[in-house]
Amino acid sequence: MLVDFRLARDGKVYLLEADPTPYLHSTSKFIKGARASGRTYAQTILEIAEPARARYAVGRRGSSSSPSAPLHVCDVASRP
């Protein structure tokens, strides 16, 4: 998560912006680079999400997410 704060001279802290995934937006330079390497938006997101999901599910009792259950990614920027 990207969080921008500014500290004023009087010592007050101001929140300017909170962006949970600035580099994963479908038009970001990161995704453009992934596309240039031949990956689709969905493939890129899944390459990030699948290992994390597998790590999270390992050893967890009663976990409702299964590493074998498919994830679905939609590139909303490509929709009409």
N, CA, C and O of each residue as an XYZ file, in Angstrom:
320
protein
N       0.841     -1.165      0.000
C       0.000      0.000      0.000
C       0.889      1.232      0.000
O       1.887      1.294      0.718
N       0.526      2.186     -0.792
C       1.212      3.473     -0.839
C       0.376      4.473     -0.059
O      -0.798      4.686     -0.362
N       0.994      5.089      0.955
C       0.305      6.100      1.752
C       1.196      7.329      1.805
O       2.352      7.247      2.220
N       0.664      8.462      1.386
C       1.404      9.716      1.396
C       0.926     10.592      2.544
O      -0.261     10.889      2.671
N       1.882     10.998      3.379
C       1.623     11.911      4.481
C       2.492     13.149      4.302
O       3.532     13.099      3.646
N       2.063     14.237      4.879
C       2.884     15.446      4.942
C       2.867     15.940      6.380
O       1.831     15.951      7.046
N       4.041     16.347      6.837
C       4.181     16.890      8.170
C       4.267     18.401      8.052
O       5.181     18.931      7.421
N       3.317     19.093      8.660
C       3.298     20.558      8.614
C       4.310     21.120      9.607
O       4.755     20.422     10.518
N       4.658     22.361      9.424
C       5.626     23.003     10.321
C       5.138     23.050     11.767
O       5.935     23.066     12.705
N       3.813     23.071     11.929
C       3.268     23.111     13.288
C       3.192     21.724     13.930
O       2.698     21.586     15.050
N       3.680     20.692     13.224
C       3.707     19.339     13.767
C       2.510     18.486     13.423
O       2.486     17.303     13.761
N       1.511     19.048     12.760
C       0.346     18.260     12.359
C       0.705     17.380     11.166
O       1.454     17.771     10.271
N       0.136     16.168     11.191
C       0.355     15.222     10.096
C      -0.900     15.187      9.244
O      -2.007     15.042      9.763
N      -0.726     15.320      7.931
C      -1.851     15.302      7.002
C      -1.736     14.107      6.061
O      -0.685     13.860      5.469
N      -2.831     13.377      5.938
C      -2.904     12.277      4.989
C      -3.268     12.874      3.637
O      -4.302     13.527      3.500
N      -2.426     12.652      2.647
C      -2.697     13.172      1.312
C      -3.381     12.143      0.423
O      -4.294     12.474     -0.333
N      -2.931     10.883      0.519
C      -3.454      9.866     -0.386
C      -3.181      8.483      0.180
O      -2.147      8.259      0.810
N      -4.090      7.570     -0.039
C      -3.886      6.157      0.281
C      -4.290      5.355     -0.945
O      -5.444      5.393     -1.371
N      -3.339      4.636     -1.505
C      -3.575      3.865     -2.724
C      -3.109      2.434     -2.478
O      -1.907      2.195     -2.365
N      -4.030      1.479     -2.392
C      -3.659      0.124     -2.011
C      -2.770     -0.605     -3.023
O      -1.941     -1.421     -2.620
N      -2.913     -0.344     -4.286
C      -2.111     -1.056     -5.291
C      -1.778     -0.149     -6.466
O      -2.284     -0.368     -7.566
N      -0.947      0.856     -6.267
C      -0.699      1.821     -7.335
C      -0.039      1.234     -8.571
O      -0.243      1.742     -9.674
N       0.743      0.182     -8.416
C       1.448     -0.377     -9.563
C       0.669     -1.473    -10.272
O       1.133     -1.991    -11.288
N      -0.500     -1.840     -9.766
C      -1.276     -2.904    -10.398
C      -2.437     -2.388    -11.241
O      -3.184     -3.187    -11.807
N      -2.603     -1.094    -11.336
C      -3.640     -0.549    -12.198
C      -3.350     -1.002    -13.633
O      -2.190     -1.076    -14.036
N      -4.362     -1.294    -14.375
C      -4.164     -1.884    -15.701
C      -3.450     -0.970    -16.692
O      -3.038     -1.429    -17.757
N      -3.296      0.307    -16.366
C      -2.562      1.203    -17.263
C      -1.221      1.643    -16.671
O      -0.581      2.548    -17.206
N      -0.788      1.012    -15.573
C       0.469      1.397    -14.934
C       1.671      0.937    -15.757
O       1.552      0.063    -16.616
N       2.811      1.528    -15.484
C       4.038      1.147    -16.187
C       4.415     -0.297    -15.887
O       4.939     -0.994    -16.757
N       4.158     -0.745    -14.684
C       4.441     -2.141    -14.325
C       3.667     -3.091    -15.232
O       4.239     -4.031    -15.785
N       2.379     -2.850    -15.383
C       1.542     -3.710    -16.228
C       1.912     -3.543    -17.700
O       1.906     -4.518    -18.452
N       2.230     -2.333    -18.114
C       2.675     -2.135    -19.500
C       3.937     -2.937    -19.781
O       4.089     -3.506    -20.863
N       4.838     -2.982    -18.810
C       6.047     -3.789    -18.960
C       5.730     -5.274    -19.033
O       6.339     -6.011    -19.808
N       4.783     -5.703    -18.227
C       4.369     -7.110    -18.265
C       3.766     -7.453    -19.625
O       4.037     -8.515    -20.185
N       2.950     -6.545    -20.146
C       2.366     -6.780    -21.475
C       3.448     -6.840    -22.545
O       3.374     -7.645    -23.474
N       4.457     -5.979    -22.405
C       5.559     -5.978    -23.373
C       6.329     -7.302    -23.343
O       6.944     -7.689    -24.337
N       6.291     -7.988    -22.205
C       6.965     -9.282    -22.093
C       6.082    -10.436    -22.569
O       6.492    -11.597    -22.535
N       4.865    -10.105    -23.014
C       3.971    -11.132    -23.541
C       2.899    -11.597    -22.580
O       2.096    -12.463    -22.927
N       2.869    -11.044    -21.382
C       1.852    -11.440    -20.406
C       0.606    -10.571    -20.545
O       0.691     -9.389    -20.880
N      -0.540    -11.169    -20.285
C      -1.768    -10.392    -20.222
C      -1.877     -9.806    -18.816
O      -1.124    -10.181    -17.918
N      -2.809     -8.896    -18.639
C      -3.070     -8.323    -17.315
C      -3.423     -9.448    -16.341
O      -2.884     -9.508    -15.236
N      -4.321    -10.329    -16.752
C      -4.755    -11.426    -15.882
C      -3.586    -12.337    -15.515
O      -3.456    -12.732    -14.356
N      -2.741    -12.674    -16.474
C      -1.588    -13.527    -16.177
C      -0.663    -12.872    -15.159
O      -0.155    -13.534    -14.254
N      -0.452    -11.582    -15.310
C       0.429    -10.853    -14.396
C      -0.123    -10.880    -12.982
O       0.606    -11.165    -12.032
N      -1.402    -10.584    -12.840
C      -2.021    -10.578    -11.514
C      -1.988    -11.976    -10.907
O      -1.705    -12.132     -9.720
N      -2.273    -12.980    -11.706
C      -2.253    -14.348    -11.197
C      -0.852    -14.789    -10.798
O      -0.697    -15.541     -9.835
N       0.173    -14.338    -11.518
C       1.548    -14.669    -11.139
C       1.901    -14.097     -9.767
O       2.748    -14.649     -9.064
N       1.271    -13.017     -9.391
C       1.488    -12.416     -8.076
C       0.594    -13.085     -7.037
O       1.048    -13.402     -5.938
N      -0.662    -13.298     -7.375
C      -1.657    -13.770     -6.405
C      -1.539    -15.249     -6.069
O      -1.718    -15.628     -4.912
N      -1.246    -16.083     -7.040
C      -1.243    -17.530     -6.795
C      -0.204    -17.957     -5.752
O      -0.560    -18.691     -4.830
N       1.054    -17.536     -5.852
C       2.009    -17.949     -4.809
C       1.630    -17.416     -3.429
O       1.815    -18.109     -2.429
N       1.109    -16.208     -3.366
C       0.697    -15.649     -2.081
C      -0.467    -16.441     -1.500
O      -0.495    -16.722     -0.302
N      -1.410    -16.795     -2.336
C      -2.552    -17.565     -1.858
C      -2.122    -18.951     -1.399
O      -2.621    -19.462     -0.396
N      -1.205    -19.552     -2.127
C      -0.716    -20.872     -1.735
C       0.019    -20.802     -0.395
O      -0.156    -21.679      0.451
N       0.841    -19.763     -0.196
C       1.545    -19.602      1.078
C       0.564    -19.384      2.218
O       0.727    -19.952      3.297
N      -0.447    -18.569      1.985
C      -1.407    -18.234      3.027
C      -2.227    -19.452      3.435
O      -2.540    -19.615      4.615
N      -2.577    -20.304      2.484
C      -3.436    -21.458      2.760
C      -2.668    -22.600      3.404
O      -3.280    -23.451      4.049
N      -1.343    -22.650      3.253
C      -0.551    -23.746      3.800
C      -0.623    -23.720      5.321
O      -0.320    -22.713      5.959
N      -1.031    -24.847      5.880
C      -1.041    -24.996      7.329
C      -2.189    -24.306      8.041
O      -2.189    -24.256      9.271
N      -3.159    -23.776      7.329
C      -4.285    -23.098      7.970
C      -5.466    -24.048      8.055
O      -5.930    -24.566      7.039
N      -5.942    -24.273      9.249
C      -7.122    -25.119      9.429
C      -8.367    -24.304      9.177
O      -8.448    -23.135      9.555
N      -9.339    -24.929      8.533
C     -10.614    -24.266      8.305
C     -10.542    -23.149      7.286
O     -11.458    -22.332      7.189
N      -9.460    -23.106      6.525
C      -9.339    -22.064      5.506
C     -10.328    -22.344      4.384
O     -10.392    -23.455      3.858
N     -11.097    -21.322      4.026
C     -12.091    -21.516      2.966
C     -11.471    -21.397      1.586
O     -12.072    -21.818      0.598
N     -10.266    -20.826      1.505
C      -9.629    -20.714      0.195
C      -8.712    -21.898     -0.022
O      -7.914    -22.252      0.846
N      -8.829    -22.489     -1.157
C      -7.994    -23.617     -1.514
C      -7.040    -23.199     -2.609
O      -7.471    -22.568     -3.575
N      -5.748    -23.525     -2.501
C      -4.811    -23.146     -3.551
C      -5.173    -23.717     -4.909
O      -4.711    -23.212     -5.932
N      -6.005    -24.780     -4.939
C      -6.371    -25.358     -6.225
C      -7.613    -24.702     -6.837
O      -7.905    -24.922     -8.013
N      -8.339    -23.908     -6.069
C      -9.514    -23.214     -6.605
C      -9.046    -22.102     -7.540
O      -8.133    -21.355     -7.187
N      -9.641    -21.974     -8.712
C      -9.169    -20.970     -9.676
C      -9.491    -19.548     -9.248
O     -10.533    -19.274     -8.653
N      -8.577    -18.660     -9.565
C      -8.814    -17.231     -9.387
C      -9.200    -16.661    -10.744
O      -8.728    -17.142    -11.774
N     -10.043    -15.654    -10.756
C     -10.451    -15.020    -12.004
C     -10.115    -13.540    -11.915
O     -10.431    -12.879    -10.926
N      -9.476    -13.029    -12.952
C      -9.064    -11.635    -12.992
C      -9.705    -10.986    -14.195
O      -9.715    -11.547    -15.290
N     -10.239     -9.799    -13.982
C     -10.879     -9.051    -15.054
C     -10.138     -7.739    -15.244
O      -9.940     -6.995    -14.284
N      -9.728     -7.446    -16.473
C      -9.063     -6.192    -16.791
C     -10.150     -5.183    -17.149
O     -10.605     -5.133    -18.292
N     -10.564     -4.379    -16.167
C     -11.684     -3.470    -16.384
C     -11.338     -2.371    -17.384
O     -12.234     -1.804    -18.011
N     -10.064     -2.065    -17.540
C      -9.682     -1.005    -18.495
C      -9.922     -1.452    -19.931
O     -10.065     -0.613    -20.820
N      -9.967     -2.762    -20.172
C     -10.163     -3.240    -21.543
C     -11.634     -3.429    -21.902
O     -11.962     -3.754    -23.043
N     -12.515     -3.224    -20.928
C     -13.943     -3.353    -21.211
C     -14.450     -2.128    -21.965
O     -13.932     -1.025    -21.787
N     -15.454     -2.322    -22.798
C     -15.992     -1.178    -23.539
C     -16.705     -0.185    -22.638
O     -17.211      0.830    -23.115
